[in-house]
């Protein structure tokens, strides 16, 4: 933030190079209005494995485990709350 004046206004691209799904936008809006941390990223809208785990570390472990068991192609989302 020390060089913000030099950089000016920066538009960051959306994650994964796409616009947010309505559900992702809703969670992002809720995240901004609460003291909690809420995250949702839809990875595969047709996926059959959905997770919602408390804490970012646990969410990563669960996603890794799903992939380790050969179901990574079915992982629908990355989500967390804390």
Buried (B, 14 or more C-beta within 10 A) or exposed (E): EEEEEEEEEEEEEEEEEEEBBEEBEEBEEEBEEEEEEBBBBBBBEEBEBEBBBEEBEEBEEBBEEBBEEEEBEBBBBBBBBE
